[in-house]
Amino acid sequence: MDIIFLAHTLDVLGKLMVGFTAIAVHHRFLKEHKVDRKVFSSMKKEQMIGIIGMILIIVAYVIVVMVNVA
């Protein structure tokens, strides 16, 4: 597998995870119209997905930088 392909794949996965997290939180809040324990628990899980997504984006960027500098 090409390292650039891996970097682009991680980048896309990270962006999709962050986007999904933002959409899910807003959808749940609009549907519930309140923040109860269930919504708060879901928001914490989705926050972790968002954080992992951001880490994937950063890792992809580092891979691209390392390949282009070397």
mmCIF file as gemmi writes it, N, C-alpha and C atoms, coordinates in Angstrom:
data_model
loop_
_atom_site.group_PDB
_atom_site.id
_atom_site.type_symbol
_atom_site.label_atom_id
_atom_site.label_alt_id
_atom_site.label_comp_id
_atom_site.label_asym_id
_atom_site.label_entity_id
_atom_site.label_seq_id
_atom_site.pdbx_PDB_ins_code
_atom_site.Cartn_x
_atom_site.Cartn_y
_atom_site.Cartn_z
_atom_site.occupancy
_atom_site.B_iso_or_equiv
_atom_site.pdbx_formal_charge
_atom_site.auth_seq_id
_atom_site.auth_asym_id
_atom_site.pdbx_PDB_model_num
ATOM 1 N N . MET Axp A 1 ? 0.841 -1.177 0 1 0 ? 1 A 1
ATOM 2 C CA . MET Axp A 1 ? 0 0 0 1 0 ? 1 A 1
ATOM 3 C C . MET Axp A 1 ? 0.89 1.246 0 1 0 ? 1 A 1
ATOM 4 N N . ASP Axp A 2 ? 0.557 2.176 -0.827 1 0 ? 2 A 1
ATOM 5 C CA . ASP Axp A 2 ? 1.288 3.432 -0.934 1 0 ? 2 A 1
ATOM 6 C C . ASP Axp A 2 ? 1.037 4.281 0.309 1 0 ? 2 A 1
ATOM 7 N N . ILE Axp A 3 ? 2.084 4.897 0.843 1 0 ? 3 A 1
ATOM 8 C CA . ILE Axp A 3 ? 1.973 5.702 2.063 1 0 ? 3 A 1
ATOM 9 C C . ILE Axp A 3 ? 1.085 6.934 1.854 1 0 ? 3 A 1
ATOM 10 N N . ILE Axp A 4 ? 1.122 7.508 0.669 1 0 ? 4 A 1
ATOM 11 C CA . ILE Axp A 4 ? 0.257 8.663 0.378 1 0 ? 4 A 1
ATOM 12 C C . ILE Axp A 4 ? -1.21 8.237 0.368 1 0 ? 4 A 1
ATOM 13 N N . PHE Axp A 5 ? -1.49 7.075 -0.182 1 0 ? 5 A 1
ATOM 14 C CA . PHE Axp A 5 ? -2.853 6.547 -0.17 1 0 ? 5 A 1
ATOM 15 C C . PHE Axp A 5 ? -3.33 6.362 1.267 1 0 ? 5 A 1
ATOM 16 N N . LEU Axp A 6 ? -2.457 5.834 2.134 1 0 ? 6 A 1
ATOM 17 C CA . LEU Axp A 6 ? -2.797 5.67 3.544 1 0 ? 6 A 1
ATOM 18 C C . LEU Axp A 6 ? -3.095 7.019 4.19 1 0 ? 6 A 1
ATOM 19 N N . ALA Axp A 7 ? -2.269 8.019 3.9 1 0 ? 7 A 1
ATOM 20 C CA . ALA Axp A 7 ? -2.481 9.348 4.466 1 0 ? 7 A 1
ATOM 21 C C . ALA Axp A 7 ? -3.819 9.931 4.026 1 0 ? 7 A 1
ATOM 22 N N . HIS Axp A 8 ? -4.13 9.8 2.752 1 0 ? 8 A 1
ATOM 23 C CA . HIS Axp A 8 ? -5.41 10.322 2.251 1 0 ? 8 A 1
ATOM 24 C C . HIS Axp A 8 ? -6.589 9.558 2.854 1 0 ? 8 A 1
ATOM 25 N N . THR Axp A 9 ? -6.429 8.255 3.026 1 0 ? 9 A 1
ATOM 26 C CA . THR Axp A 9 ? -7.489 7.449 3.627 1 0 ? 9 A 1
ATOM 27 C C . THR Axp A 9 ? -7.747 7.882 5.068 1 0 ? 9 A 1
ATOM 28 N N . LEU Axp A 10 ? -6.684 8.066 5.853 1 0 ? 10 A 1
ATOM 29 C CA . LEU Axp A 10 ? -6.834 8.531 7.23 1 0 ? 10 A 1
ATOM 30 C C . LEU Axp A 10 ? -7.467 9.914 7.275 1 0 ? 10 A 1
ATOM 31 N N . ASP Axp A 11 ? -7.079 10.768 6.356 1 0 ? 11 A 1
ATOM 32 C CA . ASP Axp A 11 ? -7.635 12.117 6.294 1 0 ? 11 A 1
ATOM 33 C C . ASP Axp A 11 ? -9.138 12.082 6.03 1 0 ? 11 A 1
ATOM 34 N N . VAL Axp A 12 ? -9.539 11.291 5.073 1 0 ? 12 A 1
ATOM 35 C CA . VAL Axp A 12 ? -10.965 11.189 4.749 1 0 ? 12 A 1
ATOM 36 C C . VAL Axp A 12 ? -11.743 10.58 5.918 1 0 ? 12 A 1
ATOM 37 N N . LEU Axp A 13 ? -11.225 9.513 6.513 1 0 ? 13 A 1
ATOM 38 C CA . LEU Axp A 13 ? -11.898 8.908 7.656 1 0 ? 13 A 1
ATOM 39 C C . LEU Axp A 13 ? -12.044 9.898 8.809 1 0 ? 13 A 1
ATOM 40 N N . GLY Axp A 14 ? -10.986 10.633 9.087 1 0 ? 14 A 1
ATOM 41 C CA . GLY Axp A 14 ? -11.035 11.63 10.161 1 0 ? 14 A 1
ATOM 42 C C . GLY Axp A 14 ? -12.072 12.702 9.899 1 0 ? 14 A 1
ATOM 43 N N . LYS Axp A 15 ? -12.104 13.215 8.687 1 0 ? 15 A 1
ATOM 44 C CA . LYS Axp A 15 ? -13.076 14.259 8.343 1 0 ? 15 A 1
ATOM 45 C C . LYS Axp A 15 ? -14.505 13.729 8.424 1 0 ? 15 A 1
ATOM 46 N N . LEU Axp A 16 ? -14.716 12.499 7.966 1 0 ? 16 A 1
ATOM 47 C CA . LEU Axp A 16 ? -16.05 11.905 8.052 1 0 ? 16 A 1
ATOM 48 C C . LEU Axp A 16 ? -16.479 11.716 9.506 1 0 ? 16 A 1
ATOM 49 N N . MET Axp A 17 ? -15.551 11.299 10.365 1 0 ? 17 A 1
ATOM 50 C CA . MET Axp A 17 ? -15.884 11.097 11.771 1 0 ? 17 A 1
ATOM 51 C C . MET Axp A 17 ? -16.233 12.415 12.45 1 0 ? 17 A 1
ATOM 52 N N . VAL Axp A 18 ? -15.475 13.45 12.179 1 0 ? 18 A 1
ATOM 53 C CA . VAL Axp A 18 ? -15.755 14.759 12.773 1 0 ? 18 A 1
ATOM 54 C C . VAL Axp A 18 ? -17.086 15.291 12.254 1 0 ? 18 A 1
ATOM 55 N N . GLY Axp A 19 ? -17.33 15.162 10.959 1 0 ? 19 A 1
ATOM 56 C CA . GLY Axp A 19 ? -18.592 15.617 10.381 1 0 ? 19 A 1
ATOM 57 C C . GLY Axp A 19 ? -19.779 14.859 10.937 1 0 ? 19 A 1
ATOM 58 N N . PHE Axp A 20 ? -19.66 13.53 11.044 1 0 ? 20 A 1
ATOM 59 C CA . PHE Axp A 20 ? -20.731 12.717 11.606 1 0 ? 20 A 1
ATOM 60 C C . PHE Axp A 20 ? -21.037 13.138 13.035 1 0 ? 20 A 1
ATOM 61 N N . THR Axp A 21 ? -19.986 13.376 13.812 1 0 ? 21 A 1
ATOM 62 C CA . THR Axp A 21 ? -20.175 13.765 15.204 1 0 ? 21 A 1
ATOM 63 C C . THR Axp A 21 ? -20.954 15.067 15.323 1 0 ? 21 A 1
ATOM 64 N N . ALA Axp A 22 ? -20.581 16.051 14.54 1 0 ? 22 A 1
ATOM 65 C CA . ALA Axp A 22 ? -21.28 17.351 14.593 1 0 ? 22 A 1
ATOM 66 C C . ALA Axp A 22 ? -22.739 17.206 14.185 1 0 ? 22 A 1
ATOM 67 N N . ILE Axp A 23 ? -22.983 16.472 13.125 1 0 ? 23 A 1
ATOM 68 C CA . ILE Axp A 23 ? -24.359 16.29 12.65 1 0 ? 23 A 1
ATOM 69 C C . ILE Axp A 23 ? -25.184 15.508 13.669 1 0 ? 23 A 1
ATOM 70 N N . ALA Axp A 24 ? -24.62 14.463 14.241 1 0 ? 24 A 1
ATOM 71 C CA . ALA Axp A 24 ? -25.349 13.632 15.198 1 0 ? 24 A 1
ATOM 72 C C . ALA Axp A 24 ? -25.753 14.416 16.436 1 0 ? 24 A 1
ATOM 73 N N . VAL Axp A 25 ? -24.845 15.22 16.958 1 0 ? 25 A 1
ATOM 74 C CA . VAL Axp A 25 ? -25.154 16.012 18.152 1 0 ? 25 A 1
ATOM 75 C C . VAL Axp A 25 ? -26.269 17.005 17.857 1 0 ? 25 A 1
ATOM 76 N N . HIS Axp A 26 ? -26.175 17.694 16.743 1 0 ? 26 A 1
ATOM 77 C CA . HIS Axp A 26 ? -27.21 18.667 16.406 1 0 ? 26 A 1
ATOM 78 C C . HIS Axp A 26 ? -28.551 17.988 16.156 1 0 ? 26 A 1
ATOM 79 N N . HIS Axp A 27 ? -28.54 16.852 15.493 1 0 ? 27 A 1
ATOM 80 C CA . HIS Axp A 27 ? -29.787 16.129 15.222 1 0 ? 27 A 1
ATOM 81 C C . HIS Axp A 27 ? -30.443 15.677 16.527 1 0 ? 27 A 1
ATOM 82 N N . ARG Axp A 28 ? -29.647 15.115 17.41 1 0 ? 28 A 1
ATOM 83 C CA . ARG Axp A 28 ? -30.191 14.632 18.679 1 0 ? 28 A 1
ATOM 84 C C . ARG Axp A 28 ? -30.754 15.785 19.511 1 0 ? 28 A 1
ATOM 85 N N . PHE Axp A 29 ? -30.05 16.89 19.534 1 0 ? 29 A 1
ATOM 86 C CA . PHE Axp A 29 ? -30.521 18.046 20.31 1 0 ? 29 A 1
ATOM 87 C C . PHE Axp A 29 ? -31.82 18.593 19.716 1 0 ? 29 A 1
ATOM 88 N N . LEU Axp A 30 ? -31.905 18.676 18.389 1 0 ? 30 A 1
ATOM 89 C CA . LEU Axp A 30 ? -33.132 19.154 17.754 1 0 ? 30 A 1
ATOM 90 C C . LEU Axp A 30 ? -34.292 18.199 18.002 1 0 ? 30 A 1
ATOM 91 N N . LYS Axp A 31 ? -34.016 16.901 18 1 0 ? 31 A 1
ATOM 92 C CA . LYS Axp A 31 ? -35.065 15.897 18.206 1 0 ? 31 A 1
ATOM 93 C C . LYS Axp A 31 ? -35.562 15.903 19.644 1 0 ? 31 A 1
ATOM 94 N N . GLU Axp A 32 ? -34.661 15.982 20.597 1 0 ? 32 A 1
ATOM 95 C CA . GLU Axp A 32 ? -35.012 15.883 22.012 1 0 ? 32 A 1
ATOM 96 C C . GLU Axp A 32 ? -35.478 17.219 22.598 1 0 ? 32 A 1
ATOM 97 N N . HIS Axp A 33 ? -34.971 18.316 22.097 1 0 ? 33 A 1
ATOM 98 C CA . HIS Axp A 33 ? -35.268 19.668 22.599 1 0 ? 33 A 1
ATOM 99 C C . HIS Axp A 33 ? -34.826 19.874 24.048 1 0 ? 33 A 1
ATOM 100 N N . LYS Axp A 34 ? -34.023 18.955 24.535 1 0 ? 34 A 1
ATOM 101 C CA . LYS Axp A 34 ? -33.487 19.078 25.885 1 0 ? 34 A 1
ATOM 102 C C . LYS Axp A 34 ? -32.239 18.208 25.983 1 0 ? 34 A 1
ATOM 103 N N . VAL Axp A 35 ? -31.489 18.422 27.033 1 0 ? 35 A 1
ATOM 104 C CA . VAL Axp A 35 ? -30.288 17.624 27.252 1 0 ? 35 A 1
ATOM 105 C C . VAL Axp A 35 ? -30.5 16.84 28.547 1 0 ? 35 A 1
ATOM 106 N N . ASP Axp A 36 ? -30.906 15.587 28.406 1 0 ? 36 A 1
ATOM 107 C CA . ASP Axp A 36 ? -31.054 14.725 29.576 1 0 ? 36 A 1
ATOM 108 C C . ASP Axp A 36 ? -29.858 13.779 29.662 1 0 ? 36 A 1
ATOM 109 N N . ARG Axp A 37 ? -29.93 12.83 30.564 1 0 ? 37 A 1
ATOM 110 C CA . ARG Axp A 37 ? -28.805 11.906 30.777 1 0 ? 37 A 1
ATOM 111 C C . ARG Axp A 37 ? -28.495 11.098 29.515 1 0 ? 37 A 1
ATOM 112 N N . LYS Axp A 38 ? -29.529 10.667 28.793 1 0 ? 38 A 1
ATOM 113 C CA . LYS Axp A 38 ? -29.336 9.866 27.576 1 0 ? 38 A 1
ATOM 114 C C . LYS Axp A 38 ? -28.623 10.682 26.496 1 0 ? 38 A 1
ATOM 115 N N . VAL Axp A 39 ? -29.075 11.901 26.288 1 0 ? 39 A 1
ATOM 116 C CA . VAL Axp A 39 ? -28.459 12.772 25.285 1 0 ? 39 A 1
ATOM 117 C C . VAL Axp A 39 ? -27.029 13.111 25.696 1 0 ? 39 A 1
ATOM 118 N N . PHE Axp A 40 ? -26.825 13.397 26.98 1 0 ? 40 A 1
ATOM 119 C CA . PHE Axp A 40 ? -25.493 13.738 27.46 1 0 ? 40 A 1
ATOM 120 C C . PHE Axp A 40 ? -24.53 12.568 27.271 1 0 ? 40 A 1
ATOM 121 N N . SER Axp A 41 ? -25.004 11.338 27.531 1 0 ? 41 A 1
ATOM 122 C CA . SER Axp A 41 ? -24.172 10.148 27.342 1 0 ? 41 A 1
ATOM 123 C C . SER Axp A 41 ? -23.794 9.98 25.864 1 0 ? 41 A 1
ATOM 124 N N . SER Axp A 42 ? -24.756 10.175 24.981 1 0 ? 42 A 1
ATOM 125 C CA . SER Axp A 42 ? -24.479 10.072 23.544 1 0 ? 42 A 1
ATOM 126 C C . SER Axp A 42 ? -23.5 11.144 23.1 1 0 ? 42 A 1
ATOM 127 N N . MET Axp A 43 ? -23.64 12.326 23.638 1 0 ? 43 A 1
ATOM 128 C CA . MET Axp A 43 ? -22.737 13.426 23.274 1 0 ? 43 A 1
ATOM 129 C C . MET Axp A 43 ? -21.303 13.101 23.693 1 0 ? 43 A 1
ATOM 130 N N . LYS Axp A 44 ? -21.126 12.461 24.847 1 0 ? 44 A 1
ATOM 131 C CA . LYS Axp A 44 ? -19.781 12.094 25.294 1 0 ? 44 A 1
ATOM 132 C C . LYS Axp A 44 ? -19.165 11.064 24.353 1 0 ? 44 A 1
ATOM 133 N N . LYS Axp A 45 ? -19.962 10.074 23.9 1 0 ? 45 A 1
ATOM 134 C CA . LYS Axp A 45 ? -19.457 9.074 22.956 1 0 ? 45 A 1
ATOM 135 C C . LYS Axp A 45 ? -19.094 9.742 21.628 1 0 ? 45 A 1
ATOM 136 N N . GLU Axp A 46 ? -19.957 10.612 21.159 1 0 ? 46 A 1
ATOM 137 C CA . GLU Axp A 46 ? -19.712 11.285 19.885 1 0 ? 46 A 1
ATOM 138 C C . GLU Axp A 46 ? -18.523 12.234 19.978 1 0 ? 46 A 1
ATOM 139 N N . GLN Axp A 47 ? -18.296 12.792 21.167 1 0 ? 47 A 1
ATOM 140 C CA . GLN Axp A 47 ? -17.127 13.641 21.365 1 0 ? 47 A 1
ATOM 141 C C . GLN Axp A 47 ? -15.854 12.816 21.177 1 0 ? 47 A 1
ATOM 142 N N . MET Axp A 48 ? -15.841 11.594 21.682 1 0 ? 48 A 1
ATOM 143 C CA . MET Axp A 48 ? -14.674 10.729 21.531 1 0 ? 48 A 1
ATOM 144 C C . MET Axp A 48 ? -14.451 10.373 20.059 1 0 ? 48 A 1
ATOM 145 N N . ILE Axp A 49 ? -15.524 10.114 19.324 1 0 ? 49 A 1
ATOM 146 C CA . ILE Axp A 49 ? -15.397 9.839 17.888 1 0 ? 49 A 1
ATOM 147 C C . ILE Axp A 49 ? -14.793 11.053 17.187 1 0 ? 49 A 1
ATOM 148 N N . GLY Axp A 50 ? -15.243 12.245 17.564 1 0 ? 50 A 1
ATOM 149 C CA . GLY Axp A 50 ? -14.703 13.47 16.978 1 0 ? 50 A 1
ATOM 150 C C . GLY Axp A 50 ? -13.228 13.652 17.272 1 0 ? 50 A 1
ATOM 151 N N . ILE Axp A 51 ? -12.826 13.35 18.485 1 0 ? 51 A 1
ATOM 152 C CA . ILE Axp A 51 ? -11.414 13.469 18.872 1 0 ? 51 A 1
ATOM 153 C C . ILE Axp A 51 ? -10.56 12.479 18.075 1 0 ? 51 A 1
ATOM 154 N N . ILE Axp A 52 ? -11.037 11.241 17.951 1 0 ? 52 A 1
ATOM 155 C CA . ILE Axp A 52 ? -10.307 10.247 17.159 1 0 ? 52 A 1
ATOM 156 C C . ILE Axp A 52 ? -10.204 10.699 15.71 1 0 ? 52 A 1
ATOM 157 N N . GLY Axp A 53 ? -11.291 11.277 15.188 1 0 ? 53 A 1
ATOM 158 C CA . GLY Axp A 53 ? -11.269 11.8 13.824 1 0 ? 53 A 1
ATOM 159 C C . GLY Axp A 53 ? -10.22 12.882 13.645 1 0 ? 53 A 1
ATOM 160 N N . MET Axp A 54 ? -10.13 13.787 14.612 1 0 ? 54 A 1
ATOM 161 C CA . MET Axp A 54 ? -9.12 14.846 14.528 1 0 ? 54 A 1
ATOM 162 C C . MET Axp A 54 ? -7.707 14.273 14.593 1 0 ? 54 A 1
ATOM 163 N N . ILE Axp A 55 ? -7.512 13.245 15.405 1 0 ? 55 A 1
ATOM 164 C CA . ILE Axp A 55 ? -6.193 12.599 15.485 1 0 ? 55 A 1
ATOM 165 C C . ILE Axp A 55 ? -5.833 11.972 14.138 1 0 ? 55 A 1
ATOM 166 N N . LEU Axp A 56 ? -6.804 11.329 13.479 1 0 ? 56 A 1
ATOM 167 C CA . LEU Axp A 56 ? -6.541 10.746 12.163 1 0 ? 56 A 1
ATOM 168 C C . LEU Axp A 56 ? -6.152 11.811 11.143 1 0 ? 56 A 1
ATOM 169 N N . ILE Axp A 57 ? -6.818 12.958 11.192 1 0 ? 57 A 1
ATOM 170 C CA . ILE Axp A 57 ? -6.487 14.058 10.277 1 0 ? 57 A 1
ATOM 171 C C . ILE Axp A 57 ? -5.057 14.527 10.522 1 0 ? 57 A 1
ATOM 172 N N . ILE Axp A 58 ? -4.669 14.658 11.783 1 0 ? 58 A 1
ATOM 173 C CA . ILE Axp A 58 ? -3.318 15.106 12.126 1 0 ? 58 A 1
ATOM 174 C C . ILE Axp A 58 ? -2.283 14.071 11.68 1 0 ? 58 A 1
ATOM 175 N N . VAL Axp A 59 ? -2.555 12.787 11.926 1 0 ? 59 A 1
ATOM 176 C CA . VAL Axp A 59 ? -1.622 11.724 11.511 1 0 ? 59 A 1
ATOM 177 C C . VAL Axp A 59 ? -1.454 11.737 9.994 1 0 ? 59 A 1
ATOM 178 N N . ALA Axp A 60 ? -2.562 11.907 9.275 1 0 ? 60 A 1
ATOM 179 C CA . ALA Axp A 60 ? -2.482 11.964 7.814 1 0 ? 60 A 1
ATOM 180 C C . ALA Axp A 60 ? -1.626 13.134 7.364 1 0 ? 60 A 1
ATOM 181 N N . TYR Axp A 61 ? -1.795 14.283 7.998 1 0 ? 61 A 1
ATOM 182 C CA . TYR Axp A 61 ? -0.999 15.464 7.648 1 0 ? 61 A 1
ATOM 183 C C . TYR Axp A 61 ? 0.486 15.214 7.907 1 0 ? 61 A 1
ATOM 184 N N . VAL Axp A 62 ? 0.796 14.603 9.034 1 0 ? 62 A 1
ATOM 185 C CA . VAL Axp A 62 ? 2.209 14.319 9.379 1 0 ? 62 A 1
ATOM 186 C C . VAL Axp A 62 ? 2.803 13.37 8.341 1 0 ? 62 A 1
ATOM 187 N N . ILE Axp A 63 ? 2.052 12.361 7.922 1 0 ? 63 A 1
ATOM 188 C CA . ILE Axp A 63 ? 2.554 11.426 6.907 1 0 ? 63 A 1
ATOM 189 C C . ILE Axp A 63 ? 2.858 12.165 5.612 1 0 ? 63 A 1
ATOM 190 N N . VAL Axp A 64 ? 1.95 13.028 5.173 1 0 ? 64 A 1
ATOM 191 C CA . VAL Axp A 64 ? 2.163 13.772 3.928 1 0 ? 64 A 1
ATOM 192 C C . VAL Axp A 64 ? 3.396 14.674 4.059 1 0 ? 64 A 1
ATOM 193 N N . VAL Axp A 65 ? 3.549 15.34 5.182 1 0 ? 65 A 1
ATOM 194 C CA . VAL Axp A 65 ? 4.701 16.22 5.387 1 0 ? 65 A 1
ATOM 195 C C . VAL Axp A 65 ? 5.99 15.423 5.369 1 0 ? 65 A 1
ATOM 196 N N . MET Axp A 66 ? 6.01 14.283 6.045 1 0 ? 66 A 1
ATOM 197 C CA . MET Axp A 66 ? 7.222 13.46 6.1 1 0 ? 66 A 1
ATOM 198 C C . MET Axp A 66 ? 7.609 12.947 4.71 1 0 ? 66 A 1
ATOM 199 N N . VAL Axp A 67 ? 6.629 12.566 3.908 1 0 ? 67 A 1
ATOM 200 C CA . VAL Axp A 67 ? 6.916 12.055 2.561 1 0 ? 67 A 1
ATOM 201 C C . VAL Axp A 67 ? 7.44 13.18 1.67 1 0 ? 67 A 1
ATOM 202 N N . ASN Axp A 68 ? 6.861 14.363 1.792 1 0 ? 68 A 1
ATOM 203 C CA . ASN Axp A 68 ? 7.268 15.484 0.935 1 0 ? 68 A 1
ATOM 204 C C . ASN Axp A 68 ? 8.595 16.102 1.356 1 0 ? 68 A 1
ATOM 205 N N . VAL Axp A 69 ? 8.974 15.985 2.616 1 0 ? 69 A 1
ATOM 206 C CA . VAL Axp A 69 ? 10.246 16.539 3.076 1 0 ? 69 A 1
ATOM 207 C C . VAL Axp A 69 ? 11.38 15.582 2.764 1 0 ? 69 A 1
ATOM 208 N N . ALA Axp A 70 ? 11.097 14.289 2.867 1 0 ? 70 A 1
ATOM 209 C CA . ALA Axp A 70 ? 12.152 13.288 2.672 1 0 ? 70 A 1
ATOM 210 C C . ALA Axp A 70 ? 12.555 13.139 1.227 1 0 ? 70 A 1
